[in-house]
């Protein structure tokens, strides 16, 4: 369904003539007669941002940060087994499906590939690498309290990998909350989730137990699954200890087991392969990780924090591309660790953050009969950083930072000589008046070469050569953004209008690409190509009594430049619109309508896709501790198979098909949430 084109003119005019707030933060007022201005301002002031390391509210941080809080509960009703729907609530962010049968996906920010987005959980960078295309599909949202976005280069804060930006998932603190969540969908999904939280004196705990089952679903009747069969368990316990008012200690763990199988439905039913029915994509994974944090507040008000995380991720891929051919079989184990020591000192006018950290990453490929060579790789990165924020009167706040990293890496082919990275960043906040706020910022970033990019996923990593660290340099980035925020209280406390206009530009030098070789294999190479991503985001949010309307427009011009040759980025719509309309009567009703528009996208074959418009509705009714919800997702039934088959060469399977539209089409899911 084409989107009404007249809205483009209105939104483009809006982007030039008006200025908006940052992330949409919904307020659920218990009394619509309350002053919405004071309520919303109070909510914004209370939201503390942890990703920037400043421990300030979102309104007083020079780094442009977006935060989701109330949206987490709504998104959990839509997709209780994963965070894919949740993190797309912000403009300029796209969850890109990397496989038509396993439904793996990556997060793209401002038109850049998924490998340039860094994901954190409670400030620990444990995701990516071999687990990269499964991360957003495997993280349940029910134990999250806050999601933070920093768009643009953020490597100064947490090290390499955050070229496009970072997403920090913050889990809940121990309270006295117990939640049972049940969900079932019309396309075969079943979820049972239990969240337990308690605080008794100096001790506390939180635990999330999640079970997700999904039957294979064929939306278009072509005998290939559009949604794979999934069996997943996840258990996330955390134990907290507060020996006194100045000391905090917690330790957490994550245990996860998943089996994911897609392909020809006859293969999923256990039938023997034939010349007509043979294709299967099977993925098994296990994750075990631990996190620990100790924080001591000194008598001076400063604090010392030590934290450590260990992660082990095992994964096995098996793809049968054609009858009679050997399966593409790839398996391995990734181990990584993160250790940090931090000193922070803050006052009403300034804050200082100094720290050192060590990041290790080791991948061991399991030797299989179909593997021509072993592609082990490992890296160690030692870094130090300083971040300083100061208020210059009531109008100006300046934030500056510097990170120095030293990284070494090696594979079965070669080892690097070690690379130094000097990563400055600078951000400024100017409060021009009660209504207008300006932010300007930018910084440097980098990303080390790795075997695990989304281009390699459809190949099952078959025929891909090991990384040659002696001849591949790290990708380096330079980026900046500028935004203007405008806040307008409506007459007589009836509501609040916020507008935000943000411009961004990112440049990635020494871009690494997967290129074919003469013997029908693949290798990662580096030429003089440069990746550019530029554009702007326009956000509007209007709250009137119990209604909240949000709309965001993003213009993205992303392309690769190699000499005089300029090639548009694939799977990147130039124009996108997303938003929602929410009606809330606290303790009774919550009704939401969301919508998304994407303009045409260019595929690697240079074919231009049609534009897309999808929409959905969610309704929640509260009866004391019981919440019953019904969600109609994509009820316009927009899916890629309405525009063409997923079957593609060379084997007439969906294996190499690029995904640019939803695969599952419309569906309904319903369930309940019971707090006890």
C-alpha positions in Angstrom: 0.0 0.0 0.0 1.7 3.3 -1.1 2.0 5.9 1.6 0.3 9.3 0.9 3.0 11.3 -0.8 1.7 14.7 0.4 3.0 13.9 3.9 6.6 14.1 2.5 6.2 17.7 1.7 4.7 18.4 5.1 7.5 16.6 6.9 10.3 18.1 4.8 8.8 21.6 5.6 8.7 20.6 9.2 12.3 19.5 9.2 13.4 22.9 8.0 11.1 25.3 9.9 10.7 23.6 13.3 12.8 21.8 15.8 12.0 18.8 17.9 12.8 16.9 21.1 14.9 13.8 21.4 13.5 10.3 22.0 9.8 9.8 22.4 9.1 9.3 26.2 5.4 8.5 26.8 3.8 9.6 30.0 0.9 7.6 31.4 -1.0 10.1 33.6 -3.3 8.8 36.3 -5.3 12.0 36.1 -5.7 13.7 32.7 -6.3 17.0 34.5 -2.8 17.0 35.9 -0.3 19.4 34.4 1.2 17.5 31.5 4.0 20.0 31.1 5.2 19.5 34.7 4.7 15.7 34.5 6.6 15.2 31.3 9.4 17.6 32.3 9.7 15.7 35.6 9.8 12.4 33.8 12.6 13.6 31.5 14.6 15.0 34.5 14.3 11.7 36.3 15.6 9.5 33.4 19.2 8.9 34.2 21.5 8.0 31.3 24.1 5.3 32.0 25.6 4.8 28.6 27.3 8.2 28.6 29.0 7.5 31.9 28.0 10.9 33.3 25.1 9.8 35.6 23.0 12.7 34.5 19.4 13.0 33.4 18.8 12.9 29.7 17.9 16.6 29.6 21.3 17.6 30.9 23.7 15.4 28.9 25.4 17.1 25.9 25.7 13.7 24.1 22.5 13.2 22.1 20.9 10.2 23.8 17.4 8.6 23.3 15.8 6.6 26.0 12.8 4.1 26.0 11.1 3.2 29.2 7.3 2.7 29.1 7.6 1.3 25.5 9.3 -1.8 26.8 6.1 -3.2 28.4 4.1 -2.5 25.2 6.8 -4.1 23.0 6.9 -7.2 25.3 3.3 -7.8 24.5 4.0 -7.7 20.8 7.2 -9.8 20.8 7.9 -11.3 24.3 10.8 -13.5 23.0 13.0 -10.9 21.3 13.8 -7.2 21.3 13.6 -6.7 17.5 10.3 -4.8 17.7 11.3 -2.8 20.8 14.5 -1.3 19.4 12.9 0.0 16.2 10.8 2.5 18.2 13.4 5.1 17.5 13.9 6.8 14.1 17.0 6.1 12.1 17.1 2.5 13.3 16.3 -0.6 11.2 16.3 -4.3 12.1 17.6 -5.9 8.9 16.8 -9.6 8.3 19.9 -11.5 7.1 18.3 -14.9 6.3 15.1 -15.8 4.7 14.9 -19.1 6.5 16.6 -18.7 9.9 15.3 -15.1 10.2 18.6 -13.9 11.7 18.8 -10.1 11.9 21.1 -7.2 12.6 20.6 -3.7 13.8 21.4 -0.9 11.4 21.8 2.7 12.6 21.7 5.7 10.2 22.0 3.5 7.1 25.2 1.7 8.2 25.6 -2.1 8.2 24.8 -4.0 11.3 28.5 -4.7 12.1 28.9 -1.0 13.0 26.3 -1.2 15.8 27.5 -2.1 19.3 25.1 -3.7 21.7 25.6 -3.6 25.5 23.7 -5.0 28.4 24.1 -3.1 31.7 27.2 -1.5 30.1 28.8 -4.9 29.2 29.7 -5.4 25.5 29.0 -9.1 25.2 27.2 -9.3 21.9 28.3 -9.5 18.3 30.8 -11.7 16.5 29.5 -15.2 15.9 26.3 -14.4 17.7 25.7 -11.1 15.8 22.9 -12.1 13.5 21.0 -13.9 16.4 21.4 -11.4 19.2 18.2 -9.3 18.7 16.3 -12.5 18.1 17.4 -14.1 21.4 17.1 -11.4 24.0 13.8 -11.3 25.8 12.7 -7.8 26.9 10.7 -8.6 30.1 13.6 -8.0 32.5 14.6 -4.6 30.9 13.8 -1.3 32.5 15.4 1.1 30.0 16.9 1.1 26.5 19.4 3.8 25.6 20.5 4.8 22.1 23.6 6.8 21.1 23.6 7.4 17.4 26.9 8.1 15.6 30.4 7.2 16.7 30.5 6.2 20.3 33.8 4.2 20.3 35.3 6.7 22.8 32.9 5.4 25.5 33.3 1.7 25.1 35.9 0.9 22.5 35.8 -0.4 18.9 32.6 -1.5 17.2 30.4 1.5 17.9 31.0 3.3 14.6 27.3 3.6 13.8 26.2 3.9 17.4 25.4 1.8 20.5 22.4 0.4 22.2 22.5 -0.2 26.0 20.0 -2.5 27.5 19.5 -1.9 31.2 18.0 -4.6 33.4 15.6 -4.1 36.3 16.8 -3.6 39.9 15.4 -5.7 42.7 12.0 -4.6 43.9 9.0 -6.7 44.9 7.7 -7.5 41.4 6.5 -10.9 40.2 5.1 -11.2 36.7 3.7 -14.1 34.8 3.5 -13.5 31.0 1.7 -15.8 28.6 1.4 -15.3 24.8 0.1 -17.2 21.8 0.0 -16.1 18.1 -2.0 -17.2 15.1 1.2 -18.2 13.3 2.5 -20.7 15.8 4.3 -18.8 18.6 3.9 -19.7 22.2 5.6 -18.0 25.1 5.7 -18.6 28.8 7.7 -16.0 30.8 8.2 -15.6 34.6 9.9 -12.6 36.1 10.7 -12.6 39.8 12.2 -9.7 41.8 12.6 -9.1 45.5 14.5 -6.9 47.9 15.0 -7.8 51.6 17.3 -5.6 53.6 20.8 -5.9 52.2 19.9 -8.6 49.7 17.9 -8.7 46.5 17.5 -10.7 43.4 15.9 -10.7 39.9 15.2 -13.8 37.7 13.8 -14.1 34.3 12.7 -17.5 33.0 11.6 -17.5 29.4 10.4 -20.3 27.1 9.6 -19.6 23.5 8.3 -22.2 20.9 7.4 -21.3 17.3 6.1 -23.8 14.7 7.3 -23.3 11.1 5.0 -21.0 9.2 4.6 -20.7 5.5 2.8 -17.4 4.7 2.6 -17.8 0.9 2.2 -21.5 0.5 5.4 -22.1 -1.5 6.5 -25.0 0.8 9.3 -23.0 2.3 9.0 -21.7 5.9 8.8 -17.9 6.2 9.2 -18.2 9.9 11.4 -21.1 11.2 10.8 -23.6 13.8 12.2 -22.3 17.1 12.7 -23.9 20.5 14.3 -21.6 23.0 15.0 -21.5 26.8 16.5 -18.6 28.6 17.3 -18.1 32.3 18.7 -14.8 33.6 19.3 -14.7 37.4 21.0 -11.8 39.3 21.9 -11.5 42.9 22.4 -8.1 44.6 24.1 -7.3 47.9 24.2 -3.9 49.6 26.4 -4.2 52.7 26.0 -0.4 53.4 24.7 2.8 51.8 28.0 3.3 50.0 28.6 -0.1 48.6 26.8 -2.1 45.8 27.6 -5.5 44.5 25.8 -7.7 42.1 26.5 -10.8 40.1 24.4 -12.2 37.2 24.3 -15.0 34.7 22.7 -15.9 31.5 21.9 -19.4 30.3 20.3 -19.8 26.9 19.6 -22.8 24.6 18.1 -22.5 21.1 17.3 -24.7 18.1 16.2 -22.9 15.0 15.3 -24.8 11.7 13.9 -23.4 8.5 13.6 -24.5 4.9 11.5 -26.9 2.9 8.5 -27.9 5.0 8.9 -31.6 4.1 12.4 -31.5 5.6 11.1 -29.9 8.8 8.7 -32.8 9.1 11.5 -35.3 9.0 11.1 -36.6 5.4 14.0 -37.9 3.3 15.5 -35.4 0.9 14.6 -35.7 -2.8 15.6 -33.8 -6.0 12.5 -31.6 -5.5 12.6 -31.3 -1.7 16.0 -30.9 0.0 16.6 -27.4 1.4 17.1 -27.0 5.1 18.8 -24.4 7.3 19.5 -25.6 10.8 21.1 -23.5 13.6 21.8 -24.6 17.2 23.2 -22.3 19.8 24.1 -22.1 23.5 25.1 -19.1 25.5 26.6 -19.1 29.0 27.7 -15.7 30.4 28.4 -14.1 33.8 28.6 -10.5 34.9 29.7 -9.0 38.1 29.9 -5.4 39.3 31.3 -3.8 42.5 30.8 -0.1 43.2 32.1 1.9 46.3 31.1 5.5 46.9 33.9 7.4 48.8 33.3 10.0 51.5 34.2 12.6 49.0 31.3 11.6 46.8 33.5 10.0 44.2 33.1 6.3 43.3 35.2 3.4 42.2 33.6 0.7 40.0 35.1 -2.7 39.0 33.2 -5.0 36.7 33.9 -8.1 34.7 32.0 -10.2 32.3 32.7 -13.6 30.7 30.8 -15.1 27.8 30.8 -18.3 25.9 28.7 -18.8 22.8 28.5 -22.1 20.8 26.8 -22.2 17.5 26.4 -24.8 14.7 25.1 -24.0 11.2 24.1 -26.7 8.7 22.6 -25.7 5.3 21.7 -28.2 2.6 21.9 -26.0 -0.6 21.1 -28.7 -3.2 20.2 -32.3 -3.5 23.4 -34.4 -3.9 25.7 -31.6 -2.7 27.6 -31.7 0.6 26.0 -29.7 3.4 27.4 -26.3 4.3 28.5 -27.0 7.8 30.1 -24.5 10.1 30.5 -24.6 13.9 32.6 -23.0 16.5 32.9 -21.5 20.0 33.4 -17.8 20.8 34.7 -16.8 24.2 35.1 -13.2 25.1 35.6 -11.2 28.3 35.3 -7.6 29.4 37.1 -6.2 32.5 37.0 -2.6 33.6 38.2 -0.4 36.5 36.5 3.1 36.7 36.9 6.2 38.8 34.1 8.8 38.7 33.7 12.1 40.5 30.7 14.3 40.1 29.3 17.6 41.4 26.4 19.8 40.4 28.6 21.6 37.8 31.0 18.9 36.6 31.8 15.2 36.3 35.0 13.3 35.6 35.2 9.7 34.5 38.5 7.9 34.1 39.0 4.2 33.5 40.9 1.3 31.9 39.5 -1.8 30.4 40.6 -5.1 28.8 38.6 -6.8 26.1 39.5 -10.3 24.8 37.8 -12.3 22.0 38.6 -15.8 20.9 36.9 -17.8 18.3 37.7 -21.5 17.8 36.2 -23.2 14.8 35.3 -26.9 15.3 37.0 -29.0 12.6 34.3 -30.6 10.4 34.6 -32.9 7.4 33.2 -30.2 5.1 35.5 -27.5 6.4 38.6 -27.0 4.1 40.5 -25.1 6.7 40.2 -23.9 10.3 39.6 -20.2 10.8 40.4 -19.6 14.4 41.0 -16.0 15.4 41.6 -14.0 18.6 42.2 -10.5 19.7 43.1 -8.5 22.8 42.4 -4.8 23.3 43.8 -2.7 26.2 42.2 0.7 26.5 42.1 3.7 28.7 39.7 6.6 28.6 38.8 9.9 30.2 35.4 11.7 29.9 34.8 15.2 31.3 31.6 17.2 31.5 31.4 20.8 32.8 28.6 23.3 33.1 29.6 26.8 32.0 26.8 28.8 33.7 23.2 27.9 33.2 23.3 28.0 29.4 26.3 25.9 28.3 27.4 22.3 29.1 30.5 20.9 27.4 31.5 17.2 27.3 34.8 15.9 26.0 36.4 12.5 26.0 39.5 10.7 24.8 40.2 7.0 24.5 43.5 5.3 23.6 43.3 1.7 22.6 46.0 -0.8 21.6 44.7 -3.9 19.8 46.4 -7.1 18.7 44.8 -9.8 16.6 45.8 -13.1 15.0 44.4 -15.9 13.0 45.6 -19.2 11.5 46.9 -17.2 8.6 48.8 -14.2 10.1 49.0 -11.8 13.0 48.8 -8.1 13.2 51.6 -5.9 14.3 49.3 -4.2 16.7 47.4 -1.0 16.1 47.0 2.1 18.2 43.7 4.1 18.1 43.3 7.6 19.4 39.6 8.4 19.7 38.6 11.9 20.8 35.0 13.1 21.1 33.4 16.4 21.8 29.8 17.4 22.6 28.2 20.7 23.5 24.7 21.6 24.9 23.3 25.1 24.7 20.1 26.0 26.5 19.1 29.0 24.4 15.8 29.5 26.2 13.0 27.8 28.0 11.8 26.4 24.6 15.0 25.8 22.6 18.0 23.5 23.2 20.9 22.9 20.8 23.3 20.0 20.8 26.5 19.5 18.7 28.8 16.5 18.8 31.1 14.2 17.1 33.9 11.7 17.5 36.2 9.0 16.0 35.7 5.3 15.9 37.1 2.0 14.6 36.3 -1.6 14.1 38.8 -4.5 13.9 38.5 -7.0 11.0 36.5 -10.1 11.7 35.2 -13.2 10.0 31.6 -12.4 11.2 29.8 -10.0 8.9 26.2 -10.2 7.7 27.4 -10.8 4.1 28.8 -14.1 5.2 25.7 -15.4 6.9 23.8 -16.6 3.8 26.9 -18.4 2.6 27.0 -20.4 5.8 30.6 -19.2 6.0 31.5 -21.8 3.4 34.5 -21.0 1.3 35.4 -17.9 3.2 39.1 -17.5 3.9 40.5 -16.8 7.3 41.2 -13.2 8.2 44.6 -12.0 7.1 45.4 -9.6 9.9 48.9 -8.8 8.5 47.3 -7.2 5.5 43.9 -5.9 6.8 43.8 -2.8 8.8 41.0 -1.7 11.1 38.1 0.3 9.6 38.2 3.9 11.0 35.3 6.3 11.2 34.6 10.0 11.7 31.2 11.3 12.5 29.1 14.1 13.9 25.6 15.3 14.5 23.7 18.5 15.3 20.2 18.8 16.7 17.7 21.4 17.9 15.0 20.7 20.4 11.9 22.7 20.8 9.4 22.3 23.7 6.0 24.1 23.7 3.5 23.7 26.6 -0.1 23.9 25.4 -2.5 26.4 27.0 -3.9 25.7 30.5 -1.7 22.6 31.0 -3.7 20.7 28.3 -0.6 19.1 26.7 2.9 19.4 25.5 4.4 19.6 22.0 8.1 18.6 21.5 10.0 18.7 18.2 13.5 17.6 17.4 15.6 18.1 14.2 18.8 16.2 14.0 21.4 16.2 11.1 24.1 13.5 10.9 27.1 12.5 8.9 29.4 9.5 9.2 32.4 8.5 7.1 34.1 5.1 7.3 37.6 4.8 5.8 39.5 1.6 4.9 36.1 -0.2 4.4 36.4 -4.0 4.4 34.4 -5.9 1.8 33.7 -9.6 1.1 34.9 -10.2 -2.4 34.9 -13.4 -4.6 38.3 -15.0 -5.6 39.2 -16.8 -8.8 38.6 -20.3 -7.3 35.0 -19.7 -6.3 35.8 -18.9 -2.7 35.5 -15.6 -0.8 37.9 -13.4 1.1 37.8 -10.1 3.0 39.6 -7.3 1.1 40.4 -3.7 1.6 40.6 -1.1 -1.2 40.4 2.6 -1.2 36.6 2.6 -0.8 35.0 5.0 1.7 31.5 4.6 3.2 29.4 7.7 3.6 26.1 8.0 5.6 24.4 11.4 5.9 20.9 12.7 6.4 18.6 14.0 9.0 15.9 12.9 11.4 12.7 14.8 12.3 10.7 13.8 15.3 7.4 15.2 16.6 5.6 14.3 19.7 2.3 15.7 20.9 0.7 14.8 24.3 -2.9 16.0 24.9 -4.5 14.6 28.0 -4.6 10.8 27.6 -3.5 10.9 24.0 0.1 10.8 22.7 1.0 11.0 19.1 4.6 10.5 17.8 5.9 10.6 14.2 9.5 10.4 13.0 10.9 10.9 9.6 14.4 9.9 8.5 16.2 10.8 5.3 19.3 8.6 4.7 21.8 9.0 1.9 24.3 6.1 2.3 26.7 5.1 -0.3 30.2 3.6 -1.0 32.7 5.7 -2.9 35.7 4.0 -4.6 37.6 6.6 -6.7 35.1 8.0 -9.2 32.7 5.1 -8.7 29.7 5.8 -6.4 27.4 2.9 -5.3 24.3 3.4 -3.2 24.0 1.3 -0.1 21.8 -1.7 -0.5 18.7 -2.4 1.6 18.6 1.2 2.8 15.5 3.3 2.2 16.2 7.0 1.6 12.9 7.9 3.2 11.3 6.3 6.2 8.5 7.2 8.6 7.5 5.5 11.8 5.2 6.5 14.6 2.3 5.7 16.8 -0.8 7.0 18.5 -1.3 6.0 22.1 -4.4 6.3 24.3 -3.8 5.5 28.0 -6.2 5.5 31.0 -3.9 4.4 33.7 -5.0 1.2 35.4 -7.7 0.6 32.8 -7.0 0.9 29.0 -3.9 1.1 26.9 -4.6 1.3 23.1 -1.8 1.9 20.6 -1.7 2.2 16.8 1.8 2.1 15.1 2.8 2.5 11.5 5.9 2.5 9.4 6.7 3.6 5.8 9.8 2.7 3.8 10.6 4.1 0.4 12.2 2.0 -2.4 15.4 0.1 -1.6 18.2 -0.9 -3.9 19.3 -4.5 -3.9 22.8 -5.9 -4.8 21.3 -6.9 -8.2 20.5 -3.1 -8.7 16.8 -4.0 -8.7 14.7 -1.3 -7.0 12.0 -2.6 -4.6 8.5 -1.1 -4.2 7.8 1.2 -1.3 6.1 -0.3 1.8 3.6 0.7 4.4 2.7 -1.5 7.4 0.6 -0.9 10.5 -0.7 -2.6 13.6 -2.8 -2.1 16.7 -2.4 -3.3 20.3 -5.1 -3.2 23.0 -4.5 -3.8 26.7 -7.2 -4.0 29.3 -6.3 -4.0 33.0 -8.3 -5.6 35.8 -6.3 -5.0 38.9 -3.2 -7.2 38.8 -4.3 -8.8 35.5 -3.7 -7.4 32.0 -5.2 -8.9 28.9 -3.7 -7.9 25.6 -4.5 -8.4 21.9 -2.1 -7.4 19.2 -2.8 -7.2 15.4 0.5 -7.0 13.7 0.9 -5.9 10.1 -2.8 -6.3 9.4 -2.3 -4.8 6.0 -0.5 -8.1 5.2 2.6 -6.4 3.7 5.1 -9.2 2.9 7.9 -9.7 0.4 6.3 -12.7 -1.3 3.5 -10.5 -2.5 6.0 -8.8 -4.8 7.9 -11.9 -5.9 9.2 -15.4 -4.9 11.9 -15.9 -2.3 13.4 -18.7 -4.5 16.6 -17.6 -6.1 19.7 -18.9 -7.9 21.9 -20.8 -8.0 19.9 -23.7 -6.3 16.3 -22.3 -6.5 16.1 -21.9 -2.7 15.7 -18.8 -0.5 19.3 -19.1 0.7 20.7 -16.1 -1.2 17.6 -13.9 -1.2 17.9 -10.4 0.2 15.2 -9.5 2.6 13.7 -6.1 2.2 10.1 -6.6 3.5 8.4 -8.6 6.2 8.2 -12.3 5.7 5.4 -13.4 8.0 2.6 -11.0 6.8 -0.3 -10.3 9.2 -0.9 -12.1 12.4 -2.6 -11.8 15.7 -1.3 -12.6 19.1 -3.0 -12.5 22.5 -2.1 -13.2 26.1 -2.1 -12.0 29.6 0.2 -10.5 32.2 -0.4 -11.2 35.8 1.4 -9.4 38.6 1.4 -11.1 42.0 
